Amino acid sequence: MTAVAAFHNPEIWEQLPNAKLTGSARDVLDILTARQEPGGLVRIQQKELAHRLGMSQAAISRAMGQLKDLGIIHPRTKQGQVLIHPLLAGYESLHHMVNHIEDPGTHLWPLNFPTGDIRPPRRSDARTGTDFDPDPDGGEDAPLPRARPTFRLAG
């Protein structure tokens, strides 16, 4: 059974609007965080990101460059592997996160965006003022339908 990266450091995620990510960088980060293993390792190639987002590989490369410049992902990525910053990565639990971050073998590189006051999203953000919710069910299973649909055989 594969462990699920379900716990995130809420304090640092509240600071993420200060990074002023472009829309494409935000979309790339959304996919990376959804596909990560506990601890922040993501096995995905830019070609697959481009296909999933319907963007050119050049646009994905620019978005990845912005994420690297801000320290959100490791500046040195291997072919098909991306490492999300340990403070932004997902973990199995709070205990797992604390142990990973305090481990002397864990490399913590600097985040290059302000982590002081929280700034609201930009007005030009297409998601502002919409009903966009990346997790509409709040992480809970969708309710079962009350009545089962009736199926007919064709013919």
N, CA, C and O atoms as a GROMACS GRO file, in nm:
protein
  620
    1MET      N    1   0.083  -0.118   0.000
    1MET     CA    2   0.000   0.000   0.000
    1MET      C    3   0.087   0.124   0.000
    1MET      O    4   0.183   0.131   0.077
    2THR      N    5   0.057   0.222  -0.084
    2THR     CA    6   0.133   0.344  -0.094
    2THR      C    7   0.080   0.446   0.006
    2THR      O    8  -0.041   0.464   0.020
    3ALA      N    9   0.173   0.514   0.075
    3ALA     CA   10   0.133   0.617   0.170
    3ALA      C   11   0.081   0.739   0.095
    3ALA      O   12   0.125   0.768  -0.017
    4VAL      N   13  -0.012   0.809   0.158
    4VAL     CA   14  -0.073   0.925   0.096
    4VAL      C   15  -0.021   1.051   0.164
    4VAL      O   16  -0.015   1.058   0.287
    5ALA      N   17   0.017   1.150   0.084
    5ALA     CA   18   0.063   1.278   0.136
    5ALA      C   19  -0.059   1.366   0.164
    5ALA      O   20  -0.096   1.449   0.081
    6ALA      N   21  -0.119   1.347   0.280
    6ALA     CA   22  -0.245   1.414   0.311
    6ALA      C   23  -0.229   1.531   0.407
    6ALA      O   24  -0.322   1.611   0.419
    7PHE      N   25  -0.117   1.544   0.476
    7PHE     CA   26  -0.098   1.651   0.574
    7PHE      C   27  -0.003   1.755   0.517
    7PHE      O   28   0.105   1.721   0.468
    8HIS      N   29  -0.042   1.882   0.522
    8HIS     CA   30   0.041   1.993   0.477
    8HIS      C   31   0.059   2.092   0.591
    8HIS      O   32  -0.028   2.102   0.678
    9ASN      N   33   0.169   2.164   0.592
    9ASN     CA   34   0.195   2.267   0.691
    9ASN      C   35   0.104   2.386   0.660
    9ASN      O   36   0.133   2.460   0.565
   10PRO      N   37  -0.004   2.408   0.735
   10PRO     CA   38  -0.100   2.513   0.700
   10PRO      C   39  -0.042   2.654   0.707
   10PRO      O   40  -0.083   2.740   0.630
   11GLU      N   41   0.053   2.678   0.798
   11GLU     CA   42   0.106   2.813   0.812
   11GLU      C   43   0.182   2.858   0.688
   11GLU      O   44   0.166   2.973   0.645
   12ILE      N   45   0.263   2.771   0.629
   12ILE     CA   46   0.339   2.811   0.511
   12ILE      C   47   0.248   2.821   0.389
   12ILE      O   48   0.271   2.904   0.301
   13TRP      N   49   0.143   2.738   0.382
   13TRP     CA   50   0.052   2.746   0.268
   13TRP      C   51  -0.027   2.877   0.269
   13TRP      O   52  -0.069   2.925   0.164
   14GLU      N   53  -0.049   2.934   0.388
   14GLU     CA   54  -0.115   3.064   0.396
   14GLU      C   55  -0.026   3.175   0.341
   14GLU      O   56  -0.076   3.280   0.301
   15GLN      N   57   0.105   3.152   0.338
   15GLN     CA   58   0.200   3.251   0.287
   15GLN      C   59   0.217   3.243   0.135
   15GLN      O   60   0.274   3.333   0.075
   16LEU      N   61   0.168   3.138   0.074
   16LEU     CA   62   0.191   3.115  -0.068
   16LEU      C   63   0.140   3.228  -0.158
   16LEU      O   64   0.202   3.253  -0.262
   17PRO      N   65   0.030   3.299  -0.125
   17PRO     CA   66  -0.008   3.413  -0.212
   17PRO      C   67   0.101   3.519  -0.223
   17PRO      O   68   0.104   3.593  -0.321
   18ASN      N   69   0.191   3.528  -0.123
   18ASN     CA   70   0.300   3.624  -0.129
   18ASN      C   71   0.399   3.592  -0.241
   18ASN      O   72   0.478   3.678  -0.280
   19ALA      N   73   0.397   3.470  -0.291
   19ALA     CA   74   0.489   3.431  -0.397
   19ALA      C   75   0.448   3.492  -0.531
   19ALA      O   76   0.530   3.500  -0.622
   20LYS      N   77   0.324   3.536  -0.544
   20LYS     CA   78   0.273   3.598  -0.667
   20LYS      C   79   0.299   3.510  -0.789
   20LYS      O   80   0.357   3.553  -0.888
   21LEU      N   81   0.254   3.386  -0.780
   21LEU     CA   82   0.273   3.292  -0.890
   21LEU      C   83   0.187   3.330  -1.010
   21LEU      O   84   0.076   3.382  -0.995
   22THR      N   85   0.239   3.302  -1.128
   22THR     CA   86   0.158   3.318  -1.249
   22THR      C   87   0.054   3.207  -1.252
   22THR      O   88   0.065   3.109  -1.178
   23GLY      N   89  -0.046   3.222  -1.335
   23GLY     CA   90  -0.150   3.120  -1.346
   23GLY      C   91  -0.095   2.985  -1.385
   23GLY      O   92  -0.136   2.883  -1.330
   24SER      N   93  -0.002   2.983  -1.480
   24SER     CA   94   0.053   2.854  -1.523
   24SER      C   95   0.138   2.791  -1.413
   24SER      O   96   0.136   2.669  -1.398
   25ALA      N   97   0.212   2.871  -1.337
   25ALA     CA   98   0.292   2.817  -1.227
   25ALA      C   99   0.201   2.761  -1.118
   25ALA      O  100   0.232   2.658  -1.058
   26ARG      N  101   0.089   2.828  -1.092
   26ARG     CA  102  -0.008   2.779  -0.995
   26ARG      C  103  -0.066   2.646  -1.039
   26ARG      O  104  -0.082   2.554  -0.959
   27ASP      N  105  -0.098   2.636  -1.168
   27ASP     CA  106  -0.154   2.511  -1.222
   27ASP      C  107  -0.053   2.396  -1.212
   27ASP      O  108  -0.089   2.284  -1.177
   28VAL      N  109   0.073   2.426  -1.245
   28VAL     CA  110   0.178   2.324  -1.235
   28VAL      C  111   0.194   2.281  -1.089
   28VAL      O  112   0.205   2.162  -1.061
   29LEU      N  113   0.195   2.378  -0.996
   29LEU     CA  114   0.209   2.344  -0.855
   29LEU      C  115   0.091   2.261  -0.806
   29LEU      O  116   0.108   2.171  -0.725
   30ASP      N  117  -0.030   2.290  -0.855
   30ASP     CA  118  -0.147   2.211  -0.817
   30ASP      C  119  -0.128   2.064  -0.856
   30ASP      O  120  -0.159   1.974  -0.777
   31ILE      N  121  -0.078   2.040  -0.977
   31ILE     CA  122  -0.056   1.902  -1.022
   31ILE      C  123   0.056   1.837  -0.943
   31ILE      O  124   0.046   1.720  -0.905
   32LEU      N  125   0.164   1.911  -0.917
   32LEU     CA  126   0.275   1.855  -0.841
   32LEU      C  127   0.232   1.815  -0.700
   32LEU      O  128   0.267   1.707  -0.653
   33THR      N  129   0.156   1.901  -0.633
   33THR     CA  130   0.114   1.869  -0.497
   33THR      C  131   0.015   1.752  -0.496
   33THR      O  132   0.013   1.674  -0.401
   34ALA      N  133  -0.065   1.741  -0.600
   34ALA     CA  134  -0.160   1.630  -0.606
   34ALA      C  135  -0.091   1.497  -0.634
   34ALA      O  136  -0.140   1.392  -0.592
   35ARG      N  137   0.022   1.500  -0.704
   35ARG     CA  138   0.091   1.377  -0.743
   35ARG      C  139   0.209   1.340  -0.653
   35ARG      O  140   0.276   1.240  -0.678
   36GLN      N  141   0.235   1.419  -0.549
   36GLN     CA  142   0.355   1.396  -0.469
   36GLN      C  143   0.344   1.276  -0.376
   36GLN      O  144   0.236   1.235  -0.334
   37GLU      N  145   0.460   1.221  -0.348
   37GLU     CA  146   0.472   1.117  -0.246
   37GLU      C  147   0.497   1.189  -0.114
   37GLU      O  148   0.538   1.305  -0.115
   38PRO      N  149   0.473   1.124   0.001
   38PRO     CA  150   0.503   1.190   0.128
   38PRO      C  151   0.648   1.236   0.131
   38PRO      O  152   0.740   1.159   0.102
   39GLY      N  153   0.669   1.361   0.166
   39GLY     CA  154   0.803   1.419   0.168
   39GLY      C  155   0.830   1.509   0.048
   39GLY      O  156   0.932   1.578   0.045
   40GLY      N  157   0.741   1.510  -0.052
   40GLY     CA  158   0.751   1.605  -0.161
   40GLY      C  159   0.809   1.557  -0.292
   40GLY      O  160   0.822   1.637  -0.384
   41LEU      N  161   0.844   1.430  -0.306
   41LEU     CA  162   0.899   1.381  -0.432
   41LEU      C  163   0.785   1.356  -0.531
   41LEU      O  164   0.686   1.290  -0.499
   42VAL      N  165   0.801   1.410  -0.652
   42VAL     CA  166   0.701   1.393  -0.757
   42VAL      C  167   0.771   1.331  -0.878
   42VAL      O  168   0.874   1.381  -0.923
   43ARG      N  169   0.714   1.224  -0.929
   43ARG     CA  170   0.769   1.160  -1.048
   43ARG      C  171   0.679   1.196  -1.166
   43ARG      O  172   0.574   1.135  -1.188
   44ILE      N  173   0.723   1.298  -1.240
   44ILE     CA  174   0.646   1.344  -1.356
   44ILE      C  175   0.741   1.417  -1.450
   44ILE      O  176   0.836   1.482  -1.405
   45GLN      N  177   0.715   1.408  -1.578
   45GLN     CA  178   0.797   1.477  -1.676
   45GLN      C  179   0.722   1.600  -1.727
   45GLN      O  180   0.599   1.606  -1.723
   46GLN      N  181   0.798   1.698  -1.775
   46GLN     CA  182   0.737   1.820  -1.826
   46GLN      C  183   0.644   1.790  -1.942
   46GLN      O  184   0.543   1.858  -1.961
   47LYS      N  185   0.677   1.689  -2.018
   47LYS     CA  186   0.592   1.650  -2.132
   47LYS      C  187   0.452   1.610  -2.082
   47LYS      O  188   0.352   1.649  -2.142
   48GLU      N  189   0.446   1.534  -1.973
   48GLU     CA  190   0.318   1.493  -1.917
   48GLU      C  191   0.242   1.612  -1.858
   48GLU      O  192   0.120   1.622  -1.873
   49LEU      N  193   0.314   1.703  -1.792
   49LEU     CA  194   0.250   1.825  -1.740
   49LEU      C  195   0.190   1.906  -1.854
   49LEU      O  196   0.078   1.956  -1.843
   50ALA      N  197   0.265   1.920  -1.963
   50ALA     CA  198   0.217   1.996  -2.078
   50ALA      C  199   0.091   1.933  -2.135
   50ALA      O  200  -0.004   2.003  -2.169
   51HIS      N  201   0.090   1.801  -2.145
   51HIS     CA  202  -0.028   1.731  -2.197
   51HIS      C  203  -0.148   1.750  -2.105
   51HIS      O  204  -0.258   1.779  -2.152
   52ARG      N  205  -0.128   1.734  -1.973
   52ARG     CA  206  -0.239   1.745  -1.878
   52ARG      C  207  -0.299   1.886  -1.876
   52ARG      O  208  -0.420   1.902  -1.862
   53LEU      N  209  -0.212   1.987  -1.890
   53LEU     CA  210  -0.260   2.125  -1.882
   53LEU      C  211  -0.293   2.185  -2.019
   53LEU      O  212  -0.345   2.296  -2.026
   54GLY      N  213  -0.264   2.113  -2.125
   54GLY     CA  214  -0.291   2.165  -2.259
   54GLY      C  215  -0.205   2.286  -2.291
   54GLY      O  216  -0.251   2.380  -2.357
   55MET      N  217  -0.082   2.284  -2.244
   55MET     CA  218   0.011   2.395  -2.265
   55MET      C  219   0.134   2.345  -2.339
   55MET      O  220   0.157   2.224  -2.349
   56SER      N  221   0.211   2.438  -2.391
   56SER     CA  222   0.335   2.399  -2.458
   56SER      C  223   0.440   2.364  -2.353
   56SER      O  224   0.431   2.407  -2.238
   57GLN      N  225   0.539   2.285  -2.394
   57GLN     CA  226   0.646   2.251  -2.301
   57GLN      C  227   0.728   2.374  -2.263
   57GLN      O  228   0.784   2.379  -2.153
   58ALA      N  229   0.735   2.472  -2.351
   58ALA     CA  230   0.806   2.597  -2.319
   58ALA      C  231   0.734   2.671  -2.205
   58ALA      O  232   0.800   2.725  -2.116
   59ALA      N  233   0.602   2.674  -2.209
   59ALA     CA  234   0.525   2.740  -2.102
   59ALA      C  235   0.543   2.665  -1.969
   59ALA      O  236   0.554   2.727  -1.864
   60ILE      N  237   0.546   2.532  -1.975
   60ILE     CA  238   0.569   2.452  -1.855
   60ILE      C  239   0.709   2.479  -1.801
   60ILE      O  240   0.728   2.491  -1.680
   61SER      N  241   0.805   2.489  -1.889
   61SER     CA  242   0.943   2.516  -1.849
   61SER      C  243   0.953   2.652  -1.780
   61SER      O  244   1.023   2.665  -1.679
   62ARG      N  245   0.884   2.753  -1.832
   62ARG     CA  246   0.883   2.886  -1.768
   62ARG      C  247   0.818   2.879  -1.630
   62ARG      O  248   0.868   2.940  -1.535
   63ALA      N  249   0.708   2.806  -1.619
   63ALA     CA  250   0.639   2.793  -1.490
   63ALA      C  251   0.729   2.720  -1.390
   63ALA      O  252   0.738   2.761  -1.274
   64MET      N  253   0.794   2.614  -1.434
   64MET     CA  254   0.886   2.541  -1.346
   64MET      C  255   1.002   2.632  -1.305
   64MET      O  256   1.049   2.626  -1.191
   65GLY      N  257   1.049   2.715  -1.398
   65GLY     CA  258   1.156   2.810  -1.366
   65GLY      C  259   1.114   2.907  -1.257
   65GLY      O  260   1.193   2.938  -1.168
   66GLN      N  261   0.990   2.956  -1.264
   66GLN     CA  262   0.942   3.046  -1.160
   66GLN      C  263   0.935   2.974  -1.025
   66GLN      O  264   0.973   3.030  -0.922
   67LEU      N  265   0.886   2.849  -1.025
   67LEU     CA  266   0.879   2.772  -0.900
   67LEU      C  267   1.018   2.747  -0.843
   67LEU      O  268   1.037   2.749  -0.721
   68LYS      N  269   1.117   2.724  -0.931
   68LYS     CA  270   1.255   2.705  -0.885
   68LYS      C  271   1.312   2.835  -0.830
   68LYS      O  272   1.375   2.834  -0.724
   69ASP      N  273   1.289   2.946  -0.900
   69ASP     CA  274   1.342   3.076  -0.856
   69ASP      C  275   1.288   3.115  -0.718
   69ASP      O  276   1.360   3.176  -0.639
   70LEU      N  277   1.163   3.080  -0.690
   70LEU     CA  278   1.102   3.113  -0.562
   70LEU      C  279   1.137   3.013  -0.452
   70LEU      O  280   1.106   3.036  -0.336
   71GLY      N  281   1.201   2.902  -0.489
   71GLY     CA  282   1.240   2.801  -0.392
   71GLY      C  283   1.130   2.702  -0.361
   71GLY      O  284   1.145   2.621  -0.270
   72ILE      N  285   1.020   2.706  -0.434
   72ILE     CA  286   0.908   2.616  -0.408
   72ILE      C  287   0.942   2.473  -0.446
   72ILE      O  288   0.902   2.378  -0.379
   73ILE      N  289   1.018   2.458  -0.554
   73ILE     CA  290   1.071   2.327  -0.590
   73ILE      C  291   1.222   2.338  -0.593
   73ILE      O  292   1.278   2.446  -0.607
   74HIS      N  293   1.289   2.224  -0.579
   74HIS     CA  294   1.435   2.222  -0.572
   74HIS      C  295   1.493   2.274  -0.704
   74HIS      O  296   1.445   2.238  -0.811
   75PRO      N  297   1.596   2.358  -0.696
   75PRO     CA  298   1.652   2.415  -0.818
   75PRO      C  299   1.716   2.313  -0.912
   75PRO      O  300   1.727   2.338  -1.032
   76ARG      N  301   1.758   2.201  -0.859
   76ARG     CA  302   1.818   2.096  -0.943
   76ARG      C  303   1.722   1.979  -0.948
   76ARG      O  304   1.710   1.903  -0.852
   77THR      N  305   1.656   1.965  -1.060
   77THR     CA  306   1.564   1.853  -1.074
   77THR      C  307   1.629   1.747  -1.162
   77THR      O  308   1.705   1.777  -1.253
   78LYS      N  309   1.597   1.623  -1.132
   78LYS     CA  310   1.644   1.512  -1.213
   78LYS      C  311   1.541   1.485  -1.321
   78LYS      O  312   1.426   1.528  -1.311
   79GLN      N  313   1.582   1.416  -1.423
   79GLN     CA  314   1.491   1.380  -1.533
   79GLN      C  315   1.370   1.307  -1.478
   79GLN      O  316   1.382   1.196  -1.427
   80GLY      N  317   1.254   1.368  -1.489
   80GLY     CA  318   1.130   1.303  -1.448
   80GLY      C  319   1.103   1.305  -1.299
   80GLY      O  320   1.010   1.239  -1.253
   81GLN      N  321   1.184   1.379  -1.220
   81GLN     CA  322   1.163   1.388  -1.076
   81GLN      C  323   1.174   1.533  -1.031
   81GLN      O  324   1.266   1.604  -1.069
   82VAL      N  325   1.078   1.575  -0.950
   82VAL     CA  326   1.076   1.709  -0.895
   82VAL      C  327   1.063   1.695  -0.744
   82VAL      O  328   0.990   1.608  -0.696
   83LEU      N  329   1.133   1.780  -0.669
   83LEU     CA  330   1.124   1.776  -0.524
   83LEU      C  331   1.064   1.908  -0.475
   83LEU      O  332   1.121   2.015  -0.496
   84ILE      N  333   0.948   1.898  -0.410
   84ILE     CA  334   0.882   2.014  -0.351
   84ILE      C  335   0.953   2.048  -0.221
   84ILE      O  336   0.997   1.959  -0.149
   85HIS      N  337   0.965   2.178  -0.190
   85HIS     CA  338   1.032   2.222  -0.068
   85HIS      C  339   0.972   2.148   0.052
   85HIS      O  340   0.849   2.136   0.061
   86PRO      N  341   1.055   2.099   0.145
   86PRO     CA  342   1.004   2.023   0.259
   86PRO      C  343   0.900   2.098   0.343
   86PRO      O  344   0.813   2.034   0.403
   87LEU      N  345   0.906   2.230   0.349
   87LEU     CA  346   0.805   2.304   0.425
   87LEU      C  347   0.671   2.311   0.353
   87LEU      O  348   0.568   2.333   0.416
   88LEU      N  349   0.670   2.291   0.221
   88LEU     CA  350   0.548   2.294   0.142
   88LEU      C  351   0.499   2.154   0.103
   88LEU      O  352   0.389   2.139   0.050
   89ALA      N  353   0.581   2.054   0.130
   89ALA     CA  354   0.548   1.917   0.089
   89ALA      C  355   0.435   1.860   0.173
   89ALA      O  356   0.402   1.912   0.280
   90GLY      N  357   0.376   1.753   0.123
   90GLY     CA  358   0.274   1.680   0.197
   90GLY      C  359   0.336   1.562   0.270
   90GLY      O  360   0.436   1.506   0.226
   91TYR      N  361   0.275   1.527   0.381
   91TYR     CA  362   0.326   1.418   0.463
   91TYR      C  363   0.211   1.329   0.507
   91TYR      O  364   0.094   1.362   0.489
   92GLU      N  365   0.247   1.214   0.564
   92GLU     CA  366   0.147   1.121   0.615
   92GLU      C  367   0.078   1.177   0.739
   92GLU      O  368  -0.041   1.154   0.761
   93SER      N  369   0.154   1.252   0.821
   93SER     CA  370   0.101   1.306   0.946
   93SER      C  371   0.191   1.420   0.993
   93SER      O  372   0.297   1.445   0.935
   94LEU      N  373   0.147   1.490   1.097
   94LEU     CA  374   0.229   1.596   1.157
   94LEU      C  375   0.359   1.537   1.209
   94LEU      O  376   0.465   1.597   1.192
   95HIS      N  377   0.353   1.422   1.272
   95HIS     CA  378   0.471   1.355   1.326
   95HIS      C  379   0.572   1.325   1.214
   95HIS      O  380   0.692   1.348   1.231
   96HIS      N  381   0.523   1.275   1.102
   96HIS     CA  382   0.610   1.245   0.988
   96HIS      C  383   0.676   1.373   0.937
   96HIS      O  384   0.795   1.373   0.904
   97MET      N  385   0.600   1.483   0.929
   97MET     CA  386   0.655   1.610   0.881
   97MET      C  387   0.766   1.660   0.974
   97MET      O  388   0.874   1.696   0.927
   98VAL      N  389   0.740   1.661   1.104
   98VAL     CA  390   0.839   1.710   1.200
   98VAL      C  391   0.965   1.624   1.194
   98VAL      O  392   1.076   1.679   1.192
   99ASN      N  393   0.952   1.493   1.190
   99ASN     CA  394   1.069   1.405   1.182
   99ASN      C  395   1.147   1.429   1.055
   99ASN      O  396   1.270   1.430   1.058
  100HIS      N  397   1.079   1.449   0.942
  100HIS     CA  398   1.148   1.470   0.814
  100HIS      C  399   1.223   1.603   0.814
  100HIS      O  400   1.338   1.609   0.770
  101ILE      N  401   1.160   1.709   0.862
  101ILE     CA  402   1.223   1.841   0.861
  101ILE      C  403   1.339   1.848   0.960
  101ILE      O  404   1.439   1.913   0.931
  102GLU      N  405   1.327   1.782   1.075
  102GLU     CA  406   1.434   1.785   1.175
  102GLU      C  407   1.547   1.686   1.145
  102GLU      O  408   1.652   1.692   1.209
  103ASP      N  409   1.528   1.597   1.050
  103ASP     CA  410   1.631   1.502   1.013
  103ASP      C  411   1.751   1.577   0.955
  103ASP      O  412   1.734   1.657   0.862
  104PRO      N  413   1.872   1.554   1.007
  104PRO     CA  414   1.989   1.625   0.954
  104PRO      C  415   2.016   1.597   0.806
  104PRO      O  416   2.084   1.676   0.740
  105GLY      N  417   1.965   1.488   0.754
  105GLY     CA  418   1.986   1.456   0.613
  105GLY      C  419   1.890   1.527   0.518
  105GLY      O  420   1.907   1.519   0.397
  106THR      N  421   1.791   1.597   0.572
  106THR     CA  422   1.695   1.670   0.489
  106THR      C  423   1.753   1.804   0.450
  106THR      O  424   1.791   1.883   0.536
  107HIS      N  425   1.760   1.829   0.322
  107HIS     CA  426   1.814   1.956   0.270
  107HIS      C  427   1.701   2.059   0.265
  107HIS      O  428   1.602   2.040   0.194
  108LEU      N  429   1.716   2.167   0.340
  108LEU     CA  430   1.621   2.278   0.337
  108LEU      C  431   1.687   2.395   0.263
  108LEU      O  432   1.781   2.455   0.315
  109TRP      N  433   1.639   2.426   0.146
  109TRP     CA  434   1.691   2.539   0.070
  109TRP      C  435   1.600   2.658   0.098
  109TRP      O  436   1.487   2.641   0.144
  110PRO      N  437   1.648   2.781   0.070
  110PRO     CA  438   1.570   2.900   0.106
  110PRO      C  439   1.447   2.918   0.017
  110PRO      O  440   1.449   2.890  -0.103
  111LEU      N  441   1.341   2.966   0.080
  111LEU     CA  442   1.223   3.012   0.005
  111LEU      C  443   1.250   3.157  -0.031
  111LEU      O  444   1.292   3.235   0.055
  112ASN      N  445   1.227   3.193  -0.155
  112ASN     CA  446   1.260   3.327  -0.202
  112ASN      C  447   1.137   3.413  -0.225
  112ASN      O  448   1.126   3.482  -0.326
  113PHE      N  449   1.044   3.408  -0.130
  113PHE     CA  450   0.931   3.499  -0.134
  113PHE      C  451   0.899   3.538   0.009
  113PHE      O  452   0.928   3.462   0.101
  114PRO      N  453   0.839   3.655   0.028
  114PRO     CA  454   0.813   3.701   0.165
  114PRO      C  455   0.718   3.607   0.238
  114PRO      O  456   0.617   3.563   0.183
  115THR      N  457   0.752   3.577   0.363
  115THR     CA  458   0.666   3.492   0.443
  115THR      C  459   0.615   3.566   0.566
  115THR      O  460   0.585   3.504   0.668
  116GLY      N  461   0.606   3.698   0.556
  116GLY     CA  462   0.556   3.779   0.668
  116GLY      C  463   0.406   3.793   0.661
  116GLY      O  464   0.332   3.697   0.681
  117ASP      N  465   0.361   3.915   0.631
  117ASP     CA  466   0.217   3.940   0.624
  117ASP      C  467   0.156   3.867   0.505
  117ASP      O  468   0.218   3.853   0.400
  118ILE      N  469   0.034   3.822   0.524
  118ILE     CA  470  -0.037   3.751   0.418
  118ILE      C  471  -0.101   3.854   0.327
  118ILE      O  472  -0.175   3.942   0.372
  119ARG      N  473  -0.074   3.843   0.200
  119ARG     CA  474  -0.133   3.934   0.103
  119ARG      C  475  -0.250   3.865   0.036
  119ARG      O  476  -0.245   3.745   0.010
  120PRO      N  477  -0.356   3.939   0.008
  120PRO     CA  478  -0.469   3.877  -0.062
  120PRO      C  479  -0.431   3.846  -0.207
  120PRO      O  480  -0.337   3.905  -0.259
  121PRO      N  481  -0.505   3.755  -0.272
  121PRO     CA  482  -0.477   3.726  -0.412
  121PRO      C  483  -0.493   3.852  -0.498
  121PRO      O  484  -0.569   3.943  -0.464
  122ARG      N  485  -0.421   3.854  -0.609
  122ARG     CA  486  -0.430   3.968  -0.700
  122ARG      C  487  -0.570   3.976  -0.760
  122ARG      O  488  -0.639   3.875  -0.774
  123ARG      N  489  -0.610   4.096  -0.796
  123ARG     CA  490  -0.742   4.114  -0.857
  123ARG      C  491  -0.748   4.048  -0.993
  123ARG      O  492  -0.855   4.007  -1.038
  124SER      N  493  -0.634   4.036  -1.060
  124SER     CA  494  -0.634   3.975  -1.192
  124SER      C  495  -0.641   3.823  -1.185
  124SER      O  496  -0.647   3.756  -1.288
  125ASP      N  497  -0.642   3.767  -1.065
  125ASP     CA  498  -0.651   3.624  -1.048
  125ASP      C  499  -0.787   3.576  -1.094
  125ASP      O  500  -0.890   3.620  -1.042
  126ALA      N  501  -0.789   3.488  -1.192
  126ALA     CA  502  -0.915   3.441  -1.250
  126ALA      C  503  -1.000   3.365  -1.149
  126ALA      O  504  -1.121   3.353  -1.167
  127ARG      N  505  -0.938   3.312  -1.043
  127ARG     CA  506  -1.012   3.235  -0.944
  127ARG      C  507  -1.079   3.323  -0.839
  127ARG      O  508  -1.168   3.277  -0.768
  128THR      N  509  -1.037   3.450  -0.828
  128THR     CA  510  -1.093   3.540  -0.729
  128THR      C  511  -1.236   3.573  -0.765
  128THR      O  512  -1.266   3.607  -0.880
  129GLY      N  513  -1.325   3.564  -0.668
  129GLY     CA  514  -1.465   3.598  -0.690
  129GLY      C  515  -1.544   3.492  -0.764
  129GLY      O  516  -1.657   3.519  -0.806
  130THR      N  517  -1.488   3.374  -0.779
  130THR     CA  518  -1.560   3.266  -0.846
  130THR      C  519  -1.594   3.159  -0.744
  130THR      O  520  -1.558   3.170  -0.627
  131ASP      N  521  -1.663   3.058  -0.788
  131ASP     CA  522  -1.697   2.947  -0.700
  131ASP      C  523  -1.591   2.837  -0.707
  131ASP      O  524  -1.619   2.723  -0.669
  132PHE      N  525  -1.470   2.870  -0.754
  132PHE     CA  526  -1.365   2.770  -0.767
  132PHE      C  527  -1.330   2.712  -0.630
  132PHE      O  528  -1.301   2.787  -0.536
  133ASP      N  529  -1.334   2.583  -0.619
  133ASP     CA  530  -1.296   2.513  -0.497
  133ASP      C  531  -1.220   2.388  -0.538
  133ASP      O  532  -1.280   2.297  -0.595
  134PRO      N  533  -1.088   2.382  -0.512
  134PRO     CA  534  -1.011   2.267  -0.557
  134PRO      C  535  -1.051   2.137  -0.486
  134PRO      O  536  -1.022   2.028  -0.535
  135ASP      N  537  -1.117   2.150  -0.371
  135ASP     CA  538  -1.161   2.031  -0.299
  135ASP      C  539  -1.305   2.053  -0.254
  135ASP      O  540  -1.330   2.080  -0.137
  136PRO      N  541  -1.401   2.043  -0.347
  136PRO     CA  542  -1.538   2.082  -0.316
  136PRO      C  543  -1.605   2.000  -0.207
  136PRO      O  544  -1.697   2.048  -0.142
  137ASP      N  545  -1.560   1.876  -0.186
  137ASP     CA  546  -1.625   1.796  -0.083
  137ASP      C  547  -1.551   1.800   0.050
  137ASP      O  548  -1.582   1.724   0.141
  138GLY      N  549  -1.453   1.890   0.061
  138GLY     CA  550  -1.382   1.904   0.187
  138GLY      C  551  -1.303   1.782   0.228
  138GLY      O  552  -1.276   1.763   0.346
  139GLY      N  553  -1.267   1.699   0.133
  139GLY     CA  554  -1.189   1.580   0.162
  139GLY      C  555  -1.274   1.460   0.204
  139GLY      O  556  -1.220   1.353   0.231
  140GLU      N  557  -1.405   1.478   0.208
  140GLU     CA  558  -1.492   1.368   0.248
  140GLU      C  559  -1.542   1.296   0.123
  140GLU      O  560  -1.546   1.352   0.014
  141ASP      N  561  -1.580   1.172   0.143
  141ASP     CA  562  -1.635   1.095   0.032
  141ASP      C  563  -1.767   1.157  -0.012
  141ASP      O  564  -1.843   1.210   0.069
  142ALA      N  565  -1.792   1.150  -0.140
  142ALA     CA  566  -1.917   1.202  -0.193
  142ALA      C  567  -2.033   1.118  -0.138
  142ALA      O  568  -2.020   0.997  -0.124
  143PRO      N  569  -2.145   1.183  -0.108
  143PRO     CA  570  -2.258   1.104  -0.055
  143PRO      C  571  -2.312   1.010  -0.162
  143PRO      O  572  -2.308   1.039  -0.282
  144LEU      N  573  -2.362   0.897  -0.117
  144LEU     CA  574  -2.420   0.800  -0.208
  144LEU      C  575  -2.555   0.851  -0.257
  144LEU      O  576  -2.626   0.919  -0.182
  145PRO      N  577  -2.593   0.819  -0.380
  145PRO     CA  578  -2.724   0.861  -0.427
  145PRO      C  579  -2.833   0.792  -0.346
  145PRO      O  580  -2.816   0.678  -0.301
  146ARG      N  581  -2.945   0.862  -0.327
  146ARG     CA  582  -3.053   0.806  -0.245
  146ARG      C  583  -3.124   0.692  -0.316
  146ARG      O  584  -3.157   0.591  -0.253
  147ALA      N  585  -3.147   0.707  -0.442
  147ALA     CA  586  -3.215   0.601  -0.518
  147ALA      C  587  -3.121   0.552  -0.626
  147ALA      O  588  -3.053   0.632  -0.691
  148ARG      N  589  -3.117   0.424  -0.645
  148ARG     CA  590  -3.032   0.368  -0.750
  148ARG      C  591  -3.098   0.390  -0.885
  148ARG      O  592  -3.219   0.372  -0.898
  149PRO      N  593  -3.020   0.430  -0.985
  149PRO     CA  594  -3.078   0.450  -1.118
  149PRO      C  595  -3.126   0.318  -1.178
  149PRO      O  596  -3.070   0.212  -1.150
  150THR      N  597  -3.228   0.325  -1.259
  150THR     CA  598  -3.283   0.207  -1.325
  150THR      C  599  -3.210   0.187  -1.457
  150THR      O  600  -3.199   0.280  -1.537
  151PHE      N  601  -3.160   0.067  -1.479
  151PHE     CA  602  -3.090   0.038  -1.602
  151PHE      C  603  -3.176  -0.051  -1.690
  151PHE      O  604  -3.245  -0.141  -1.641
  152ARG      N  605  -3.172  -0.024  -1.820
  152ARG     CA  606  -3.244  -0.107  -1.916
  152ARG      C  607  -3.145  -0.165  -2.014
  152ARG      O  608  -3.043  -0.102  -2.046
  153LEU      N  609  -3.173  -0.281  -2.061
  153LEU     CA  610  -3.090  -0.341  -2.165
  153LEU      C  611  -3.138  -0.291  -2.300
  153LEU      O  612  -3.258  -0.289  -2.327
  154ALA      N  613  -3.044  -0.251  -2.382
  154ALA     CA  614  -3.082  -0.204  -2.516
  154ALA      C  615  -3.120  -0.324  -2.603
  154ALA      O  616  -3.064  -0.433  -2.588
  155GLY      N  617  -3.212  -0.302  -2.691
  155GLY     CA  618  -3.240  -0.408  -2.785
  155GLY      C  619  -3.378  -0.449  -2.793
  155GLY      O  620  -3.411  -0.540  -2.870
   0.00000   0.00000   0.00000
